[in-house]
Amino acid sequence: MSVLDQNAIDLHPRISEAEVGDYLALLKPRVMSLVIFTALVGLAMAPGHFHPVLAITSLLCIAVGAGASGALNMALEADIDAKMSRTANRPIPRGRITRPEAMAFGLTLSFFSVMTLGILVNWIAGALLAFTIFFYVVIYTIGLKRWTAQNIVIGGAAGALPPVVAWAAVTGTVDVEPLLLFAIIFFWTPPHFWALALFRSDDYARAGVPMLPNVAGPDATRLQILLYTIVLIAVAAAPWALGYFDAVYGIVSLILGAGMLVLAINVYMRRERSQSLRATRKLFAFSILYLFALFATLLVEVVFRALVAMVGGA
C-alpha cells in the first residue's frame, strides 16, 4: 500500500518529519521565480511613485500567494503526482508531508498574503491576488485539470495574472498595459505546456489526466502548438505596435518570436518518435528563455526610460 493510500484511510494520519526544504518544495520555487519576475515587470511599468517598502511588500505577497497556490495544488493532486515520474519525488508522494499539513500550509499562506497585500497596499490588488489563488486552486486544479483537455488553456489565466496584480498594487486600477502582459503569458502557456505534455504523454496517461496529446492525439497537439505560437508572436508585438514601447522591444519580440516559430514548425514536422521528443524538448526549453527574455527587455526599457527622465530633470 502506497503512502498516499495509507494516509487516505488513516483516521489519525501521522505527523510528518518534514524539513524546511520539503516545505519550500511545496511552494514550487521555479514557478514562483517566474511569477516574481513577471510581477516585477508589471510593477515597474505602472505609472506614478511607489514607495520601495510597498513595492517589496507587494512582490513578497504575490510570491507567497503563488507559493500557497502551489502547495494547495500539490495537496489536491498528490494522487496524480504519485503516478508520474516527473512529480513522484515531491514531498507528499514521498511521505515527507501529509496532505492535511500541505493544505493547512497553503491555506495559511493564502490568507496572510491576501490580507497583507490588502491592508498594507490596497484592496484591489488584494482582491486580484485572492482571485488568482482561487482560479488556480478551484477553477484549474479542481474544476479543469482532471476533466478537460483545455485545462492548460483556461487555467493559464492564473499564471498570467501576477503582472496585473502588481500593476494594481501601484495604481489601484487595471489598464491596457498589464492586460497586454496578461495576454502574452496567457498565449505563451499552451505551447509551453503542450510541448511538455508531448514528451510526457505516458506520464499523463498513467495518471489519468486528459492532456491534449492523450485526448486529441499528438498530431492535433502539434497543430495547436503551431497556431498558438503564431498568435503569441502577434500578441507579444502588440506593446510595440500600440506605441507603449519602442522599436528595440519590437525587434527583440520578433526575433524571439521567430525562434519560437521555427521550433514550433519543427515540432509540427517531426513525427518520428525520437525526433519528435528532441523537437518538443527544445521548444519547451526555449519557451522558458523566450518569456524571460521578452519580459527582461520590457524591464530594461522601463529602467532606461526612468534614467533618461532623471537625467533630463536634473
N, C-alpha and C positions, 0 to 999 in steps of 0.2 A: 504494500500500500504506500502511495506517494505521500510526501509531507502535506501536500495540498488536500488530498483526500482525508488524511487523518485529522487535519485541522477542521475540515468541513463537518465532521461528525462528532468532534470532541466538544462536549458542552462546556468544558473548562480548559480552553486552549492554553498551552504553556506560555510563560513569559519568555521572550526571546533573549538571547545574549548578544544582541546586535551591537556593533561598534559604530563609531561616528561615520566611518566610511560607508557603512551599509545605508545609513540614513541619507547621506549625501547622494548615494546612487539612486535612491528613490526620487530625488529631485530631477533626474535626467540632466546632468550638468552640461552635456554637449548641446542639447536643445535649449537649455537655459542661456547658454552663452550667445546663441544666435538671437534669442529673444531680447537679451540685454542690448546687443549691438543694433538691432533694428529699432528698438525703442530709443536708443541714444540718438539715432539719426532723426527720428520724429521730434525728439526734444530739442535738438539743435536747430531744426528747420523752423520751429514755431516762433512767431514774431513776439517782440517785447522782451523786457528784462525779467529774468527768473533767478531768484537767489540760489547760489550754489548749494546751500544746505537742502533746499526744497528739491533741487534737481537730483541730488544724490538720493534723497528720501524717495522720490518718485521712481527712480531706476531700481532702487532696492525693493520697493513694494511690488513693482512689476515682475522683477526677478523671482521674488518669493512666491508671488501668485502663480507664475509659470511652474515653479518647482512644486507647489501644492497640487496643481493640476496633474503633474507627472506622478506624484505619489498616489493620488486618488485613482488615476488611470491604472497604475500597477496593481493596486489593491483589487480593482474591479476586473482586471484582465489576467490575474495570476494563473488561472487555469489555462488560458491561451499561452501565456509566456512559458509555462512548464512544458508545452508540447513543441516549442520552436527552438531550434538550435541557436538562433540569434539572441534569444531572450532567456534561455533556460538558466543562465548564470546570474540572473537578477536576484536581489535579496529575498524576495518571498518564495520563489520556486526552490531556492537553495535552503530554505528553512531558517534563514538568519533573522527574518522579521515575519511576524504573523500578519494576516490580513487585517484583523481589528486594529493592530498597532499602526499599520500603514494608513488606514482610514482615519484614525484619530490624529495622526501626524498631519495628514493632508488637510483635514477639516480645520485644525487649529491654525495652520499656516494660512489657509484661505481667509479665515475670519480676521486674523490680525493684519494681513496685507491689505485687505479691502478697507478695514476700519482705519488703519493708519493713514492710507492714502486719502481717504475721505475727510478725516478730521484735520490732518496737517496740511493737505494741499487743497483739494476741492472735491465736492461730491459727484461732479460729472465724471471726473477721472475715476473715482472710487466705484461708481456705478458701472462704468465701462469695464473696469477690471473684474468686477463681480460677474458681469455678463460673459466675459471671456472665459472665466473659470467654469461657469455654468454651461456654456456652449461646449467646451472641450469635454467636460466630465459627463454631462447629462445627454446633450444632443449627439455628440460624436461617439463617446465611449459606450454609453448605454443604448442610445437610440439608433445609431447608424452602423457602428463597426461590425456587428455580428449579423446585420440584416440586409445590407445593400452594397453592391459593388461601387456605388457612388459615395461611399463613406469618406474617401480622401478628398473628393471634390468639395462636398458640402462642409465636411469637418475642417477643411483647410482655412475656413474663415477664422477659427480660433487662433491659429498661428499667425494670421495676418493682422490681428487687432493691436498688438503691442505698440506700434508707432502711433496709432490713433489714440490710445490711452495716454501715451507720453505727450502728444500734442495737446490733448485736453487738460493735462496736468498744468501746462503752461498758460493756456488761453481760456480754459473753462468752456471751450466750444469745439466743434468739429468742422473742418473746412475741406476744400478741394485737395490741397496738398497731401494731408495724411491719408485721404481716401485713395489717392494715386499710389502711395506706398502700400496701402492695403491691397489694391488691385494687383500690384506687381507680385507680392508674396502669394496672393490667392491663386494666380495663374501659374506661378512657379511650382506650387505644391504638387499638382498632378503629375507632370513629367518627372519630377524628382522622385516621388514615392512609387510611381508605377515602374520606373526603372529598377528600383529596389525590389518591387514585387515580382518582376520578371525573373530575376535571378534567385529569388527566394520563394518562388511559387510553390515548391514542395512543402516548405515550412508552413505557409498559409493554408495549403490544402490539408495538411495533417492537423492543424489547429481548428479547421472548420471556419476560417474567416473568408468571406466572399470577396476577395480582392479581384480586380478586373481580369487579370490573366486566367484565373481559375473559373470565372463565370462566363466571360465573353470570348476567352481564348487569347493566346499570345499575339496573333496577327492583328486582332482588333485593338489590343492594348498598344501595339506598336504604332498603329494609325492614330490613336488618340494622343499618344505622346507627341507625335509629329504635329498634329493640329493644335494642341495646347501650346507647344513651343512657338509656333508661328504667331499665335495670339499674344503670347508672352512678350515676344520681341516688339510687337506694336505697342503694347501697354507700357513696356519699360521705356520706350522712346517718348511717351506722352509728356512727361515733365519738361522735356526739351521742346517738343513740338508746340506745347501750350504756352511756352515762354517763361516757365518757372525756373529753368536752369539754362546755362549757356551751352555753346556748341561742344565744349570739352566733354560734358556729361553725355550729350547726344552721340558723339563719336564713340566714346567708351561703351555706351549701351549697345550700339550697333555692332561693334567689334565682338563684344561678349555674346551678343545675340547670334552673330554668325557662327561662333564656336558652338553654341547650343544647337543651332540648326544643323550644322554638319554632323554632330554626334547623334542627333535625333534621326537624321536621314540614314546614318549608318546603322542605328538600331532597327529602323524600318526595313532596310535592305538585307541585313544579316539574319537569315532564318535557320541556318545550321547551328546546332546547339552550342558547340564550343565557341564559334564566332559570335553568336548571339550573347553568350554570357560575358565575353570580353567587351562587347559593344555597350551592353547595359551597365556594366560596372564603370566604364569610362564616363558614360553620361551621368550616372549617379554622382561620381566623384567631382566631375566638372560642375555640376549644378550647384554644389555647395560653394565652390570657388566663385561661380557666377554671381550668386546672390551677395556674397560677402564683398566682392569687388565692386558690384553695382552700388551698393549702399555706402561703401567706403568712398567712392567717387562723389556721391552726394554730400557726404560729411566733409570731405576735403574742400569742396566748392563752397559750402556754407562757412567753414572756418576762414577760407580765403576772403570771402566777401566781408566777413566781420573784421578781419585785419585791415583790409582796404578802407573800410569805413572808419576804423580807429585812426589810421594814418591821415586820412582826409580830414578828420575832425580835429586833429591835433594842431 
